[in-house]
Amino acid sequence: MTRPWWHWLIGWIGVAAFLGTLVLYAASGLLAPAWAIVPLLVAWLAMLVLVIRLMRGGRPLWVPAVALLAYTFWYAALTAGEKWLGWTG
């Protein structure tokens, strides 16, 4: 069964939103120490694999949720690091 065109449109909008989070993850070095950037980027890469699998597996409507997850994870990680580990800019 093929998906309607608007499913794919929503999926590609989600891909664009997800790729936009890479800027946040890459700029995290302004606040977080180098040892914390590597796990953040590894997590982003794992979510990228998930995005690719969702798009290729015919479930594009889930991709915007992964973009939201990526933003939430980044925000939570940096907020926790600032609050509990004393990261400052």
N, C-alpha and C positions, 0 to 999 in steps of 0.2 A: 504494500500500500504506500503510495506516495503522499507526502505531506502537502498541505496547501501552501501556496507561496508566502502567505503572511507568517507561517511558522518559521520559515527560513529567514524572512526579513527580521523578525524578532531575534532569532538566533544570531544573525550577523550584527545587529545592533548590540547584542550582548557581548559578542567578540570584541567589537570596538571599545565598549565600556571596560571590558577586562584588560585589553591592551593598554588602555589609559592608566590603569593602576600601576603599570610598570614604572611610570615616572615617579610615583610615590615611593615605591620600593627602592628604586635606584637613588633617590634623594634622601633616603633614611640616614645616610652617613652624616648628614648635617646634625643629627640628634643622637643617633645610636652609635656605639663603638663598632669597630670593624668586625669583632667576633660575633656580633649580633646580626650583622648584615647578611652573612653567609646563610644562616638558617632561614632568614626571611626570603632570600632569593630562591633557595631550594624549595620552600613552600610555594612560592609563586610559580616555579617551574612545574611542580606537581599539579597545581591548579590548571596550568596551561595544558598539560597532558589530559586532564579531565575535560577541559573545554573541547579539545580536538576529538576526544572519544565521543562526547555528546553530539558534536556536529556530524561526525562521520557515522555515528550509530543511529541517526534519525531521531534524536531527542533535542532539537534546537531550543525548545521552550525553556529548558533548564539552564541554558547558558547565562542569561541575565542573573540568575540566582548565584552562579559561581562568581560573577563580577561583584555582586553585593557581598558575598563571602570574602572575596579578596580584599575589598576595601575595609570591611569590618575587622578582619584578622590583622591587617596592617595597623589600623587605628588602635585596636586593643593591645597589640604587642608594644607599640611605641608609648602608649599611655601607661601601661604596666611598667615598662622599663624606666620611664621618667618618675613614676610615683615610688616604686619599690627599689629600683637600682640606682636612682640618682642621676640618670642621664640628663645632661643639659646641652643646649646648643652652643 
